[in-house]
């Protein structure tokens, strides 16, 4: 912390950013860091940048309107003497042109929670056992500075934590300390989890239209040793929605159904990416099918044991519905495969 203070005390212009395709935790960390630098070092000129398209579902977060959304950050950093990176720790996660940013020319600071080989920053805090970067920032920068904590910034941090923990659903014994930090933030903000859920994680109408179609198209397959469910969207959805909108809505659907239908521990969703390419998302639970191996071996993909993805090219005149029927019988023909995830 002393080193951090030394760097920021001598800084004049500070550039703060987070990773490409910023998720909720990334945006929250960016805003919390920007607020921290502005409050603690009032003589520093601090700016918050993100590469890519604006994600306006978070626009009620404190400081959101100050974010500069640019095509890529690499064209902007050279006006600054100090760079701060949050919620990732490899330069290529922040810019599509990592070779255009020479970290040795700057003082650089990084806060992260991903387990990977980091780029060379002047100062780095990477706590990869923590489920969100927002809580890493809270612990290091705000916890002991109650003067800096107010309802607005508490809401920013809480929203980031909820973003990376499935609104606290993924917290287990290894990460239960998060709940103590959440308690402190709830006490500081006077907020309720449900209020944040509605404010920042609610469904836009487009999501809802896609989700209802996915629910309607859901099939439960019970005549297999590992019962599963699946759903799909027909190609026509590409006429109405961008692939990005489809992806976001599909993720919300997967979050809704994963593990919620008794007896059906795993499944997949097929959504069109283009008129030819169909994207597959697999989800599984403990003691069920290892969907990483399934995707690797049969569906041109990979990922994690309980969350994976794949891709299939449609043959001429084949519909997505035809494809998922074919997948159903293909999966049912797989009898004795080492595909089970063991409970950790
Ligand atoms: Mn994160």
Boltz pocket constraint, residues with backbone or C-beta under 6 A from the ligand:
constraints:
  - pocket:
      binder: B
      contacts: [[A, 25], [A, 26], [A, 87], [A, 113], [A, 131], [A, 132], [A, 133], [A, 164]]
      max_distance: 6.0
